[in-house]
Amino acid sequence: MWNPFVASTASTWYLVIMKIKAKVRDGYLGTYALVGDVVGSQEYEIEDNFNEFKSRCYKLVDGVFVFDPIREQELERERLIVSLKIRREEECFKYVDRPFWVESLTPEQVDELRAWRQAWLDVTVTLQVPTPPTWLTGGNL
């Protein structure tokens, strides 16, 4: 019989105060309903401190959805990479993708522009926004 106050996995006890109707996607909470039903879902137990804004971070462990902080970090990194790609599109590519303008630069400026562009291409690995060449931000466009 289900006890609304205690649930356990093989090695850990969790305080559980609710059940959830959910579908599992790759071992994590997928589509779910706290009230009502989801077509094709099953009923599971979930930790009492369930955070709906972090629902993709709950891993199914021995029939109980538990929060996975490593998954939270992975998803945060994914969001950061997407925002950096958008920023790269807005700040970098509008300059580097203008061949006639690039032709008017000095060889030193072209080298700086290439290095800056490469730093932007590497941003999904470094997670560091590159500093643009000073002549690019100095209003000399």
Salt bridges, closest charged atoms under 4 A:
ASP37 OD1 - LYS21 NZ 3.74
GLU43 OE1 - LYS19 NZ 3.74
GLU72 OE2 - LYS54 NZ 2.54
GLU76 OE2 - ARG79 NH2 2.61
GLU91 OE2 - ARG87 NE 2.55
ASP111 OD1 - ARG114 NH1 3.96
